[in-house]
Amino acid sequence: MAPFLLKLLSAPEASKHGVKIHGEAVAKGQHHLYLIVDAPDEASVKTWLAPFAQAGSLDVLPSSTCEDVVARGKC
């Protein structure tokens, strides 16, 4: 299953869902994958990453850059 999931994380696969990957990391000694992506909406990210739900939980957290937070004056 790991090779399939790794292929899913490729830029071409992400772009099929309108998602652009900016960064990714796996926490050392843990099974936590973190991604920084741009997408049209949360549903696009969840659809793209749906196969990961077979391996564990999937949380999608909308976020902003630090610059945007400062410009807004709040998180």
Residue, then its C-alpha position, 0 to 999 in steps of 0.5 A: m500500500a505504501p508505494f500507492l500512497l507515495k504515488l498519490l502524493s506526487a504533484p501530477e496526482a495532486s493537480k488532478h484535484g486542483v491541489k498544489i503541494h508546497g511542502e510535506a514532512v513525516a514526523k520522526g518516529q511517528h506516523h504523522l504526515y504533514l502537507i502544506v497545499d493550496a486547493p480550491d476548497e477543503a473538499s478537494v483536499k479530502t477527495w485527493l487524500a481519501p485513500f489515506a483514511q484507510a491507513g488512519s485518520l485524516d484531518v484537513l485544517p484550513s490555514s493562513t500564512c503568518e503574513d496574512v494573520v498579521a495583516r488581518g490582526k487575528c488568527 
